[in-house]
Each structure stands twice: as structure tokens, then as C-alpha cells.
Amino acid sequence: MRKLVARRAAVKAVAIASTVLLAPLFGTTAASAVPEAPAQLGADNLPPELVQAIARDLKMTPTEYLDRAARAQQLRTYAREFRSERPDSYAGAYISADGKPVVAVTSMDAAKIAAADGYQTRLAPVSADSLDNSLAQLNQWVTGLPREISQSINSVAIDFLSSQVVLSVANTPAGHMLNLPTLLANIKVILSPNGGGPIERRPMGGDTYISAPISLHDASLRGVDVCSFGFNSVDAAGNALNISAGHCDPNLGKGSQEATVYLPNVKDIPASPELGTFVRASLGGPTALDYSVIKLNERAVNAGMDQPLVRGANGTTLAITGTAEPITGAPICKSGQSSTFTCGFVVADRVETQLFTSEGESKTVRGFASSACTLGGDSGGAIVSGTLALGITSGSNAADAPNCNEANVALAQYGGTATLGIPIRSILSDIDASSGGGVGSGITVRTRPNAG
């Protein structure tokens, strides 16, 4: 989540609770019938700090991490085709705790087909389409609740491992009194810690940026926002762009969403050099996404900020080789200005939660949940699976924690740390569709160095 310093129009992301806990084990080779995996870097090309995070958080070697990430993308492709051909029989897909790709189905005939293609199968009582319908009905009910009640609901997610829609409710008196609609089936309720508020911390180097609704030199300025850069991108016109979180734009929802982005000079904030400008931001709405587009200026480009790199601890960089989609059980790692490189697993590949603006307006945001620790100020940072761009950070249940060690201890009784990510492919599609042929048209994540 974002870190705020006396911000007038603050946005607070509510907590996300893990619905599936996956042990950090590795498994067998991917099925031979699966399409070729997206390109990944070799283990020797991963930065040392990322290798340390993989070993610490996933208990994996770099090779095991990259192998499992590739298998997850193979499964995602297979599952999409399987669901398209057999919508009534498909009940979800995930990487199991021992690293094996699993396809859940509702019939023995469908199980035989998936098994023949080399996948483990599980019989499930409910199809994925039915779970989607239950999720939509539940969200419709949530959005109709008074704010004082709906604030007790942290998130709604589909858990394919249990064939249920999981409602995460804050462990508060209001949450305990919540009366669920009796007509909705396949609903499981879990208690999680109440959503934390913003924290204040000095910005750090690396992938940090700050922004404000007006000039840093304006005497009426009350504070600045601190967020993290996401993925460097380029559009059809060659504009150097960066994708970050929508709620990081201090002018989100105003007539002009443009706001300047700066590299923080912690000794003299008004003297912070400009790096670019927000040219678009989205929060909720029809697409339920949380993203922003920052157009990098010449200073940033000359400094090499438009390269296909993600920055992590101590300035080390990871080269991005493509894009990926979330699937439960996939290993992920994220960068961010507060927690640097941390890793985890996708625990739910479809999660919906509410964000509240300071004006009291509720925004529904859709993404995926992971178990990676994310702290205040990490918003907008890059989430990768292997060396593929997976999404950007939107929210976390550890925003109040001073560090990940304390977050892991405090949240262990609630299933551990959890992060809300926004899928990068959905972001790219929406940017292109809404560009009107202007900035962002034909946008792609950079995967090759810019020689210009």
C-alpha cells in the first residue's frame, strides 16, 4: 500500500487475507502436451538479492523457482483452452503444494481428458462458472451495504482448492455481526485482521518516487505521496512509460489527472528532480483495475529508466523477458521501495476488494492475492513470476508493519502476509483500449534494451 504524509485525498486499501496456503516445495517436470513456456532468464542471471529472497521466502533454489514459474504459465494456457472447450466441466486449475499442475473438473470424462494430457486431476462439486456467478452475486450484495458495514469486509476471492468463494471479514465487532445472505451457496467466511491505516516513513532510494497534487515549491503543499515504480513500457509512438498504481496519482479523479513524479531528495524535498508525469490513472470502475501510466521525461530516459529492468535491493536489477498471468500456486517475487525483494505464492488468482477514498467513495478493485510481504510505500511496484511481468502492487495486509519480520509474526495467526496485485496483461489491454490512439496506444512492457 501507499505511504502517505498528511495527504488530503488519501486512498486506503483494505486488507487481503490468504485463502490458500501452499508449502514451498518443488515438483515434477511439466506435462509434455503443454505449450512451450514463455522465455525466462537463466538462474545465473538473477540478481544476488533476488536469489536471497527466493531462498528465504520460498525455500527454493533459483532453478526451482524459474521451473515452477514456467510450469504455472503452461498450466494457465492449458486451463484457458480447457475451460473454453468444456465450460461446464472445468472447475479451476492450480499448482499443488508439491509443485504439480492440477486441473479440477466436475466429471470423470473431463478428468480422463486432462489426465491423458499429463495433468493431475481433482473432482470438484462446482464448476468455475458457478463460482464466478456466486462471486458476482456476493459482490453485488457487498456494494449495497452501508459503508460502516461494508468496511468490515476485506476481500472476496475464489478458492479453487476448496471450490468455494471466500469472504474475508475483519475480526471486529462489526465483522462478527455481519449477516450473510442465505441464498448464496459455496461461501466460506474467514476472519482476518482489521485493515491498517497509512504509515509515515522517509522515502528510500532505488525504485522510489514521490508525487504531489501541486508543485513541491508551493507553500500550500501539505505533504507528498511515496510509491514505487513498476514496469518500464513503450507505446507505438515510442513514448517511454512506466506502469504503477492508480491510487498513487494525487490527482486521480480530477479534471486533469496529470501530476509530476519526482526522485526524492530527502535532504531537500522541494529540490527533488522531476522524472515524469502521470498521464493516466484508473481506480475501480468498469474494469476494476488500479493502475497509472507515468510518462518519463528526458532526464529519466537519459538516466536509463526506460530499460527492461526492475530495481530491487541495493540498486540491483532484474531483466524482464515477457509477461505472465496469475494462477494459484505460481511462485512470485516483488520489488518495492520499502520491502525491496520479497517472494511468495499466488494464493488466489481472482480477488475483489474495496478501496475507500477520503471522500467516502467506494471503489471495487479486482486482482490476484499472493503471500509476498508488502509494506507501506510498495504500491505500484513490480510483481514477477520467474523473470516475467505478472502485475503491480495495489494493497497489502501488512501496511502498518515496520518490516517484514514483524509482519510475518503478527499476521501468522491469520494465515500470513498477503498482497493484492493487479494483472499486467489486463492493465496493458485497458491502456491500449482507452488510449484513443494517443499516449499508451499499442503499449507493451519493455523486454529489450532501448538502444536510443
N, C-alpha and C positions, 0 to 999 in steps of 0.2 A: 504494500500500500504506500501511498504518498506520505511524505512527511510535510507538515505544514507549520509555518511560523506566522501566527496571527492573520491567517488568510480570511478575507471577507466572504468568499463564496466557496467554502470548503466542501469537498465531497468525501464521504466516508464509506469505504467498502466494508460490508458486514463479513463476519467470519465464515469460513468454509470448513466443514468437518469431513474428515476422511470417511468414506463409506466402505472401502475395501482395504485391507491390509495385506500387502504382498511381501513375502520374505525375499531378501536379496540373494536369490540363488540363480544359477545358470543352468541351462538345459541342453537339449539335443540340437542337432543340425536341422535347419528349416526343411520343410517338405519340398521335394523336387518339383512338384507340379506348380509351385508358386512362381509368379512373375519375378524377374530379376530385381534385386534390391536396388534402391537408389544409391548413387555414388557416395561413399564415405571416405574420409581420410584414413590413413593407416594409424595404428596405435602409436607409432613413433612420432607422429606429427601433432599429438595432443600436448598442450602446454603443461608444464610440471604441476602448476597449481590445480588444474582440472583433474589431472591424474590423482592427486592427493584427495580431492573432493570425491572422486569416484570410489577410491578405496575406503575412505572414511564413511561415506553415506550409503554406498551401495554394496560394500564388501565384495567388489568385483575388480578384476584386472581390466585395463583399458581394452584389451581384445574381447573380453567377455561383454563389456559394455557396448562396444560397437556391434558385435554379433547379435546381441539381443535387440538392439535398436533397429537393425536391418530386418530381423525376423518380424518385428512388430509392424513395420511398414508393408512387408509382404502379406501379412495376415490382413491388414487393413484393406489392401487392394482385393484380396480374395473375398473378404466378407462383403464388400460393397457389391461385387458381382453376384455372389450367392444370394444376397438379400433381394437384389433386383429380379433375379430369376425365380425365387421362392419366398415371396414376402410373408406368406402365412406360416412357413416352417422355420424361418430364421429368428433366433432368439438372442443374438448377441455373439460377440467374439472378444477374446482377451488372451493375454499371455498369462499362463498359470504361475503359481508360486515357484515351481521348479523350472520355469523358463520355457515351457512348451506352449505352442499355439493351440488354442481351443476354440471350437465353433459350437455354440449352443443351438439346439434345434428342438422342435416340438413334435417330431415324428421319427420313427425308425427308418423310414425310407430316406429322409433327408440326412439322417446320421450316416447311413451307408454311403451316400454320395460324398459327404465331407471326409469320411474315413478313407474312402478309395483315393481321394486326392492327397492323403498323407497327414490329415489333421486328427487330433484327439477330439472327441465329441462329448457333449453332455446333454441329456434330455431335460428340457425345461417346460414348465407348465404354461408359460405365457410367451407370446411372440414379441419381438421388438416393437412391431407396430402397435400392439396393445399397450405396451409400456409407454410408448410415445404419447398415446391418447390419454393415458392416466396422468402423465406429466403435464400435458396441456390443460386438463381439467383442474388439476391441483393448483397450477399457477394462476388460472383464471379465478379460482377461489381466493388465493392469497392476495391478488391485486385488488380484490373487492373489500378487503378487511380495512378497518380504521388503522391509521398509521401507528397508534400506540400498541396495537395488537400485532400488526404485520412486522414491526421491528423485532419481535421475538423470534421470527423465522429467519434463520441464517441462510439456508440454501435448500434447493430441491435438486436431486440428482437421480439418474438411472443407474442401478447397480445390477449389471448383467450376471454377476456371480450368484446372486440370490433371487434374480427375476423379480425385483421389487423397485418401486420408486421410493427413495429415501428422503424423508423430511427432517432436516436438521433444525432443532429448536433450541433456543438459548436456555441454559439452565438457570432460569429466573422464575420468580412467582408468576409473572405474566405468561411465560412459556408453559409452566405447569398447568395453567388454567385453560390452555388453548383447546377448543372443541373442534375436532376434525369432522369434516363432512362424512356421514356414514355411508353414502352411496359410492364412494371411491374405493376401488379394490386395489390390492397389491401395494399397499402403503406401509412403510416401516418408519417409525419415529425414533430418532436418536437425540440425546441431549449433548450439547456442546457448550463450551464457554461462551459467555456473552461477548458480542463484538466489541473490540477495543477501540479507543479513540486515537487521535493523532498524537505523535510524539515529536519532540524537538531535539534535533541533533545537528551538529555542524556538518556541512557538506564535505565530502571527501573527493579525492581526485579520481582518475580512471575514467569511468563511464558516467560521471555525474553531470547534470546540467541544472541550472536554475532558471526560473521564469517569473514574470510578474505581469499584472494586467496593464501597468503603465511603466514609464521609464524608471530605471533604477535611480536616476538622479532626481525624480520628482519628490518634493518634500512631503507630499501627502501619502506616499507609499507606506503601507503598514507592515508589509512583510513579503517574502518571496516563497515560491514553491520549489521543492527539491525532488527531482525524479531521475530516472536512468534512461540513457539511450538504448534503443532496441536494435533492429536490423537496418543496416545501410541498404538502400534500394536505389533504383534508377527507373525513370519512366521512358516512354517512347521518344520524348524530346531531349533526353539526355540529362534531365534535371537530377542533381544529387539530392536524395531524400533520406530521411530516417523515420522509421515507424516506431512510435512509442505509445503510451497510454493516453486515451482521450481525456480522462479526468485530470491529466497533468496540464492541460491548456487552461490558463487562468481566465481566458475569455470565452470559454465554452458556453454555448447557448446565447451569446450576444450577437448583435447585428454583424459585427466583424469578429471572426474568431482569431484573427491574427494577433500574435503576441511574440515578443522577442525571446529567444533562447540564448543563455549565456553560459560560458565556462566560469565557474565560481572562483573569484579571487577572495579567499576567506579573510584576508587582512584588510581588504577594501572592496566591499561588495559593489558599490556604485562603479568601480573601475573594472568590473568583470567584462572581458571581451565578448562581443557578440559572435555567435556561431550560426545563427539562422533564425527562422521564423516559422511558427505554426501556420500552416496554410489550410488545414482541415482538421476537424476533430469530431468524433462521434461517441455518444454515450447512450446506450439503450436504443429506443426507437424500434422501427420495423425489423432491423437486423439484429438487435440486442447485442451489439458489439461495443467494445470500449477500446478505441484506438485514436491516435493522432498522426498526422503527417507533418514532419518538420522539413522545410526546405533549407538545406545547408548553404551557407554563403561561401564566398571565395576564400575567406580566411580558413574556414573549416576544411574545404576541399584541398587547399594548399598544405594543410597540416596532415592530410592523409585520412580524414574522417570518412571519406566516401568509399573506402576499400571494403572487401567482403569479410570483415573481421568483427568479432565480438570481444570486447575487452573484459577482463576479469581481474583477479587479484594481482597486485603489484605491477599493473600495466601489461601483463601477459595477454596474448590474443589467440583466439581460436578462429580458424578459417572456416567459413560456411560454404558447403558444397551443394546445397539444394534445399528443398522444403519437404515437410512431412506432415502427417495428420495424427491427431491423438488417438490412441487406442489403449484401453485398460491393460495395465501390466507393462507398458513400454517404459524403459528407463529414460529419465530426463535429467538434464542439468541446466541450471540457470545462472545468469550473471546479474549483478545489481550493485549499486554503489554502496549499500550498507553491508550486505552479507557476502558479497563477491561470489565466487563459485560455490554452489551447493547443489546436491543431487537428490533424486528420489524416484518415485514411480508414478505413472498416471494411475490414479485410483478411481476415477470416473471420467469417461470421455464425453459426457454431456451433463453439465451442471448449470442451473439457473439460480440467480440470486438478485437481491435488490440493492441498489445504491440510493442513498438519500442525499439530496443537495441541502445546503444550509437553508434554502427557502422551503424545505419540506417536500419537495417534489420527488416522487419515487421513480427510479429507472430500473427496469429489468435488464440484466446483463447475462449473456449465455457464453459458456466456455467449457473448459475442462479443469478438473482438480488433480493436483499432484501432491506428493508428500514432501516435496522440497521445502526447506525452511526459507522463508522470505520475510524480510524486515521492513520497517518503515523507510521509505525512500527508494525501495527497489522497483516501484511501479514503472512500467514501461520497459523494463529490462528484458533481455533476450532469453527465451527458453529453447533449448535444443534437445534433440534426441540423436545421439551419435554426433555427427557434425552437420545435421540437417536442421534448418529453422523450423521450430514447431509452433511457437506462439510468443506472445509478450505478456508480462505480468500485469494483472489487474488488481488483485486483492489478496489478503492473507489473514489467517487467524493468529499470527504472531506479530502483528504490527506494533504492539506495545513493548515487545521484548527488547532488552538492550543488546542481546546477542543470541546466536542460535543455540548455544549450550543451555542457557536459561530457558529458552523457548521449548526445547526438547523435554526438559524436566517438567516444566509447568503444564505442558499440554499432553504429556504421556498418558494420563488417565482418560483423556478424551480421544485417543487414537493417534496422537502425534500432530506435528505441524502439517498444515495444508495450504496450498496456494491455488488461486484462481488464475488460469491462463486463458488468453483469447487466441483461437487458432489463426495462424498466419495466413493460411490459404483463404479463409473466409474474409480476412482483412483485405488481402490483395484484390479479391474479387469485388468487394464493395467499393474500394477506392477507384478501381477501373470503371465500374458501372456508374459511379456518381461523378466522375471527372468532367463529363461533358466535352471530352476531347482536350481538356486543358491539363494543368499540372496533375500528375498521377495517372494519366491515361497510359495504358499498357505497362503499368508498374510491375517490376519483378525485384525479388531480393537479389542483391549482388552475390554472385558466386565466382566471378572472375575479377582480377585486379583491374583497376582503371589506370590505363597507361597514359591518359591525358593529363 
